[in-house]
Amino acid sequence: MNESVTAPQPLSARPLQSEVLSAGMVVLAAFHLALAIFMAVAPHAFYTAIGPFGASNDHYVRDVATFYAALGAGFAIAVRHASWRVPLVAITTIQFALHSVNHLLDIGKAHPAWTGYFDFFSLAATTLLLVWLLKLALAQARTFPTDVDQGGPP
């Protein structure tokens, strides 16, 4: 009879990594959906508070709200369906990086001027956060390739 004694295993990074990614998906879903609702319900208020570049156009603000709503819905699904995380975070990272560049190009064109700087730096910081979440999602996908979706409705 072979009774081998195994040393206690250290806590796996898997639960913590999965919890961080799930929390990130929840925060990103809430952020995108809240922004989409704000833009759709009060486009001029959004323009005045956050996007004071050029002339206000409520229709275009509501058009952009539809993109944020779609990303928010995707992140809500990714909370339970891990297979959605890498592609969704990757696409959103690209979108935020391009959005940051656009705001950098127009940084001095906002009124009041400080909002141009605030918008650029907040978008750039969010891009870096998304890069970090993407690295976590990629590491989880590589380390645990058999991870399946957590089941249940999205």
N, C-alpha and C positions, 0 to 999 in steps of 0.2 A: 504494500500500500504506500503510495507516494503522497505524503502530506507535506507539500511545500508551503512555506510561510512567505507570504508576499508582503512587502512593505506597503503601508498605506499610500495610496496614490494622492498626489497633490490635487487640489481643486482644479478642475479643467477650466481652461479659458473659454470653452464652448458656451456655457451658460451665460457668463458675463458678456461675451461678444454678442451672443444672440439677444440678450436683454438690451444692450446698447443700440444694436441695429433696430430692434423692434421699437424702442423709445424714439429713435431718430425717425422712423417711418411715421409714428404717431404725430410727432412735432411737425414734420414736413407736411403731412396731410392737413393738419389743423391750420398751419400757416397759409398754405396754398388755397384752401377752401375759404378761410376768413378773408384773404386778400381778394379772391374772386367775388365773394359776396359784396364786399365793400365797393369794388369797382363796378359791379353790375347794378347795385342799388343806388349808389351815390357817385356816379362818375365824375361830376364836377368837384365834389368834395375830395375825391381821390386826387384829381388833377391839382387842386389847390394845395393839399397837404403833402403830397408825395411826388407828383410828376409835373411840376410847373415849368415845362419846357415848351416853348412856342405857343401856338394857339390851342385852346381847349377844344377837344372833339369828343363828345360823349359817346358817339357810335364806336370810335376806335378804342376807347377805353373799355367799353363793354365787349368788343371783339377780343381784346387781350384777356379780359376776365374769363372767357371761355377756355383759353389755354391753361390758365392757372387752375380753373375748376377741373380740367382733365388731369393735370398733374396731381392735384389733391386727391381725386378719386383713385388714381393709380397708387399713390402712397398709402391710401386707406386699404386697398387690396393687398399691398405688399406687407402690411402688418401681419397678415396670416399666411400669405403665400410667398415664401422665401425666394422662390424662383423668379419673382418679379423684381427683386431688389437690385441686383447688379445692373440690368438694362435700364431700369427707371432712374437710379441714382446717376448712372453714366450720362444719360440724355439730359437730365436736369443739371448736372455739373457743366456740360457743354453749354446749355442755355444760359446759365448764370455767368459763365466766363464771357460769352459773347455779349450778354446784357451789360456786364461790367465794362467791357471795352467801349460799347456804345456810350455809356455814361461818362467814361473817361474822355472820349472825344468831345462831349458836350458839357464838360464839367463847369465851365464858366458861363453857360447860357441859361441857367435856372434863375428864377426870381422868387424869393430872395437867393442870393448867391450861395449861402451856406448849404442850401438843400442840394445843390449839385455835388458838393464835396461829400455831404452825408450819404447821399444815394450811392455814389461811386464806392466809398469805403465800406458801406454796409453790404453792398452787392459783392465786393471783392472778398470780404470776410466770410460771407455765406458760401462763396465759391470754395474757399479753403476748407470750410467745414464739410462741404459736400465731397471734396477730394478725400478727406479723412474717412468719411463714411463709406466712400467707394472702396478705399483700401481695405477697410474692415469687411465689407461685403464680399470683395474678391478673395480675401484670405479665408473667410468662412466657406465660400463656395469651393475653394481649392482644398481646404482641410477636411471638409465634410461634404464631399461631392454627392453622397447618398442622402443628404438632408432633403427630405421631401416637404412639401407644403404642410402647414400645421392643421390643415383640414378645416371643415366648417365653412359657413358662408363668408364671403369676403367682407 
